Amino acid sequence: MVIGKKIVPFITEFVNALDDVISQQKSDKRLSNTQKYWLAFCLMGILITKSVCWAKFERASFGRYSTAALSWVFYHSPIPWSRLLQYSVETILKFYGISQGSLVIDDTDNNRSKNTKNIWHVHKLKDKASGGYIMGQGIVFMILVTPEISIPVGVEFYMPDPEYTAWKKTNDKLKKRGVSAKQRPPKPLKNAEFPTKVEIAINMVKHFNECFSSIVINCIIADALYGTRQFFTGVSKVYNNAQIISQIRRTQNVFIRNRRQTVDEYFSKHPGVAQEMRIRGGKIIAATIGSARIHVCSFGRKLFVIALKYEGEDQYRYIIASDLSWRTIDIVEAYSQRWLVEVFIQDWKANEGWATLTKLQGEKGSRRGLILSLLVDHCLFFHPEQKARFKNNLPALTVGCLRRQTNLESLFLFITDILDSEDPYKERDHKYSILKDNLLNFEESKKHMITKDINNFKPTESLKYKNVA
């Protein structure tokens, strides 16, 4: 696909609305016309090429903007990058009149080359497919799920502490050899520059509350990684009236009737009952559900613990909730919203450029490239088809569908540019010559053998006697 002289109108509308929000801030100035057009052009480029790649943007626009010029604005133009995602969220919340919702947190990994040295925060990741290790970046996302829309509102990179990682590797080896704890190296002190995923999640919740204190948060939902005392305590200090929902392991100890036992042991003696539940406000399914308000030892307090088993499953999963005044079915149905952040991550990886191809180096490259990618998700809420569907209470279109529509709109704008020129045939030939001479990379094929020397593939006359049986 191609990018013509004109940007698709809904992207321009989004950038103008974003600029209006920025202009209302005391600490930041309104975007210049050049910055606005550059931002709109980049959002268009990501949708067209499915990448955050200046070279691809240059080719798609027939060389109208060079890689160097696009990169310079990205790294040096005084765009308020540190608050740009916040302003974009504010733009969407105002546009759709959002006043309440639930925060859902999850993390994902983005694979990188094993040889990369300049991509920021690349580290070893466990490869679930092979069981080995790969290199990549860890990212924690937070989305706001509302009765109308679901949008990304927070993102942060995760990097394990290299000093702690090296210590743990050495400690595990020595422990395996039977070396006593006194003879093993001491555990290094906590480095604040490398927060854990739980700490990152708590900080994102705090930041959201500081920026959008008027938004009522009903639930804060996260998977089992965040089912810790630290997460529940940290988040409840920010939103003390919100229901915090997560999971715990089946081996977690609970204390009930003066007896300590695992949560799995307790619910094996107090099995749930079959009942129906609604998944994410839509489909009704059958499940086996049991619950109890019991003391969870690792939390040092009483929590609402729910044993949930979907139809066809053999084992329970254990959901925990902080507010004991909710009904069991309400907690279970609220927890089903956690899947929405996984849907967002899948959409983001497949359609919004950053995860498919971006080689931007350094901290600025990674952070700003990721912000551009998330602005693509936000700008799609200004697409006329999407706005019409939300207005008429109809199911929303997928990101992939909207991206394909945008590609088609861009192509028609490009064709219109040619037809509206003084000499359409001359303009067409000019575009083609640019594409052919400057932007297409003609590479020599290694599959065909022309120009190669393969004439010696035949018997050697002096060695024919060797062929005798």
Secondary structure, DSSP 8 states (H G I E B T S, - for coil): ----SS--HHHHHHHHHHHHHHHT-SSS----HHHHHHHHHHHHHHHHHSS--HHHHHHHTTTSS-HHHHHHHHHHS---HHHHHHHHHHHHHHHHT--EEEEEEEEEEEEE-TT--SBTT-EEEE-TTTSSEEEEEEEEEEEEE-SS-EEEEEEEEE---HHHHHHHHHHHHHHHHT--GGGS-------TTS--HHHHHHHHHHHHHHH-TTSEEEEEEE-GGG-SHHHHHHHHHH-TTSEEEEEE-TT-EEEETTEEEEHHHHHHHS--EEEEEESTTS-EEEEEEEEEEEEETTTTEEEEEEEEEETT-SS-EEEEES-TTS-HHHHHHHHGGGHHHHHHHHHHHHHSSTTTS----HHHHHHHHHHHHHHHHHHGGGSHHHHHHHHTT-----HHHHHHHHHHHHHHHHHHHHHHSSSHHHHHHHHHHHIIIII------SSS-TTS--TT-S--GGGGGGG--
